Amino acid sequence: MKQFAIIGLSTFGQRMLDELIGSSAEILIVDRDREVIDLYRDQVTSAYVADVLKEETIRKIIPAEIDAVIIDLGDRVETSILLVHYLKKLGVRRIIAKAETDEHGEILEIVGAHQVVFPNKEAARRVAPPLVLSTVFNYMPISKGLVMAEVGVPPRLLGKSLIEADLRRNFKINAIAVSRSGQEEFVSPAYVFTDSDILLVVGREEDLSQFSTTAIRGAGRRDFVSVMKRFFGRNRPPQDAQPSSTPKPSGPPKISG
């Protein structure tokens, strides 16, 4: 059974906790606000009221063999940096930290965070491109340079089958599924494109931009690429954590840091 810790229950930390509750994982939560901890105490494996400024506090609470630690200390930038440093020294295999600014994120990476999250920026990256580009309906950065998107079918491909369109050779992208009249299905080589189709595709940013440009009437490739560069910066691929047989922590002590 996997075991996760969430240190700091600000907005992102609470959202992560809501997603993890109900899974088979053991969940350990830490926050200095007793009222916040009490809201979730009965829904998690262990709950600690503690401040995390001291390294000895972290060593008492967090098992070194834990699968991942998620950090959201709100605007306590200096404390989050120290915390990542403590967890790195402890040997935690995966540290996920929320950053307030780009500079904060860079420092978190330097001191040992395996994944840095910018919730507001990442939400904007997904929402803004479909607003600007009429043929792009959803965008999801998967890793550095790799994107999954829902895109309209370019006019020149209408009436062609998937095998005739040869998206992999002509555009270096892969079609996963297609939605027609609200019904999704996996595409077969014989599938024939219509003007009501929305394709779910995966590819590199630059290849997807080339494909999407052919579907944009009255817009040039340069406009599309500039939008892509603005909304999609570098994205680090998450590093997969390995399963752990970490024993369940003992009852939740209350530690004043």
Sequence and secondary structure as in RCSB ss.txt:
>XXXX:A:sequence
MKQFAIIGLSTFGQRMLDELIGSSAEILIVDRDREVIDLYRDQVTSAYVADVLKEETIRKIIPAEIDAVIIDLGD
RVETSILLVHYLKKLGVRRIIAKAETDEHGEILEIVGAHQVVFPNKEAARRVAPPLVLSTVFNYMPISKGLVMAE
VGVPPRLLGKSLIEADLRRNFKINAIAVSRSGQEEFVSPAYVFTDSDILLVVGREEDLSQFSTTAIRGAGRRDFV
SVMKRFFGRNRPPQDAQPSSTPKPSGPPKISG
>XXXX:A:secstr
  EEEEE  SHHHHHHHHHHTTSSSEEEEEES HHHHHHHGGGSSEEEE   SSHHHHHHHS TT SEEEE  TT
 HHHHHHHHHHHHHHT S EEEE SSHHHHHHHHHHT SEEE HHHHHHHHHHHHHH TTEEEEEEEETTEEEEE
EE  GGGTT BHHHH HHHHTSEEEEEEEETTEEEE  TT B  TTEEEEEEEEHHHHHHHHHTT TT  HHHHH
HHHHHH                   S  B   
